[in-house]
């Protein structure tokens, strides 16, 4: 009786005439769908955002290979993140590294391939729960809890990388030479909401919030192959992966007006601040 009484009070009208929505705290920690619905509702992630992502996907996909190169350049700048590609653990400061990976190392080229696929998925149509289950799995995969080959990337590095990716996307889209301001803003807002939900799905594996419900939390199969949910392939395609440089050439060719002088949008980092470094050619 007390619970139903409390719920009736929660449905009381606010001053503006809107009902107070009930959110089950337990469901937020035990049911992924309830957590996602709460996050989407709070961020007002709606059909307009989905439309912006689907209609603007060609602009997003055109940027992804160059953004991946920028992200990996950043990750390889500091030893604490660069070492993790060798040790699989940012907390490990004992392993001495003589031969650091470079952007052209085969291991980094493979990681770039997966990040390209992941970012393409991140900015696609998120109407299916499978989309969010994969993002949740990505969060788990980086928390050191996988049984076979644990990967522990501490949250400080994850959070700042997501912020870095969002910043690069924002600059690139807002400086697009032909998109209307309305479409630029719509794309930036939609991508920002997706990234912040992904941020939560990283953080949830690190926080102790809701730990009293640990025994009731949804189970995740930890031994899935990367890019899969169960037996279903989520990222990439069945064709042979192209090299990073091949993808760069293809992406820029599709995003910039045809010109013999067109170059990778991030290739000239020394341009004056008054000229965008994302879309401008030489």
WOQUI-V860141 format. One record per backbone hydrogen bond with DSSP energy under -0.5 kcal/mol. CO is the residue of the C=O (numbers start at 1). NH is the residue of the N-H. E is the energy in kcal/mol with one decimal. If there is no record, write none. Layout:
co: <CO	CO>
nh: <NH	NH>
e: <E	E>
//
This chain:
co: <1	2	3	4	5	6	7	9	12	14	18	19	23	24	25	26	26	27	30	31	32	33	34	35	36	37	38	39	40	40	41	44	46	46	47	48	49	50	51	52	54	56	56	57	58	59	60	60	61	63	64	65	66	67	68	69	70	71	72	74	74	78	78	79	81	82	83	83	84	88	89	91	96	98	102	105	106	107	108	109	110	111	112	113	114	115	116	117	118	119	121	124	125	128	128	129	130	131	132	133	134	135	136	137	138	139	140	140	142	151	151	152	152	154	154	155	156	157	158	159	160	161	162	163	164	165	166	167	168	169	170	171	173	180	181	182	183	184	185	186	187	188	189	190	191	192	193	194	195	196	197	198	199	199	200	202	203	203	208	210	211	213	213	214	220	221	225	227	227	229	232	243	244	245	246	247	248	249	250	251	252	252	259	261	264	267	268	272	276>
nh: <5	6	7	8	9	10	11	12	20	17	14	21	25	28	29	29	30	31	218	35	36	37	38	39	40	41	42	43	44	45	44	46	49	50	51	52	53	54	55	56	57	59	60	61	62	63	63	64	65	67	68	69	70	71	72	73	74	75	76	77	78	81	82	83	85	85	86	87	88	152	92	93	98	100	105	109	110	111	112	113	114	115	116	117	118	119	120	121	122	123	124	126	127	131	132	133	134	135	136	137	138	139	140	141	142	142	143	145	153	144	153	90	154	157	158	159	160	161	162	163	164	165	166	167	168	169	170	171	172	173	174	175	176	184	185	186	187	188	189	190	191	192	193	194	195	196	197	198	199	200	201	202	202	203	204	205	206	207	211	213	214	216	217	217	222	224	228	234	235	232	229	247	248	249	250	251	252	253	254	255	255	256	262	282	267	269	271	275	280>
e: <-2.6	-2.6	-2.2	-2.2	-1.9	-2.0	-1.3	-1.6	-1.1	-2.0	-2.9	-0.6	-0.6	-1.5	-0.8	-1.0	-1.3	-2.4	-0.5	-1.9	-2.8	-2.5	-2.1	-2.5	-2.9	-2.3	-2.8	-2.4	-0.6	-3.0	-0.6	-0.8	-0.6	-1.9	-2.5	-2.2	-2.3	-2.5	-2.8	-1.5	-0.7	-0.8	-1.8	-3.2	-1.4	-0.9	-1.0	-1.2	-0.6	-2.3	-2.7	-1.8	-1.9	-2.7	-2.5	-2.0	-1.9	-2.5	-1.8	-1.4	-0.6	-0.5	-2.6	-2.8	-0.5	-1.1	-2.0	-2.8	-2.0	-2.7	-1.2	-0.9	-0.6	-0.6	-1.5	-2.6	-2.0	-1.8	-2.6	-1.7	-1.8	-2.3	-2.5	-2.1	-2.8	-2.8	-1.9	-2.2	-2.8	-1.5	-1.6	-0.7	-0.5	-1.2	-0.8	-2.3	-2.0	-1.7	-2.3	-2.1	-2.4	-1.7	-2.0	-2.8	-1.0	-0.5	-2.0	-0.8	-2.6	-2.0	-0.7	-2.4	-0.7	-1.2	-1.4	-3.2	-1.7	-1.7	-2.3	-2.0	-2.2	-2.7	-2.5	-2.2	-2.2	-2.5	-2.5	-2.5	-2.5	-2.8	-2.6	-1.3	-1.3	-2.3	-2.7	-2.1	-2.4	-2.6	-2.6	-2.2	-2.6	-2.2	-2.1	-2.0	-2.7	-2.1	-2.0	-2.5	-2.4	-1.8	-1.9	-1.1	-0.6	-2.6	-2.7	-1.1	-2.4	-1.7	-1.9	-2.2	-1.7	-2.0	-0.7	-1.0	-0.6	-0.7	-1.8	-3.7	-1.7	-2.0	-2.4	-2.3	-2.3	-2.2	-2.2	-2.8	-2.3	-2.0	-1.4	-0.9	-0.6	-2.0	-1.5	-1.0	-2.0	-0.8	-0.7	-1.9	-0.5>
//
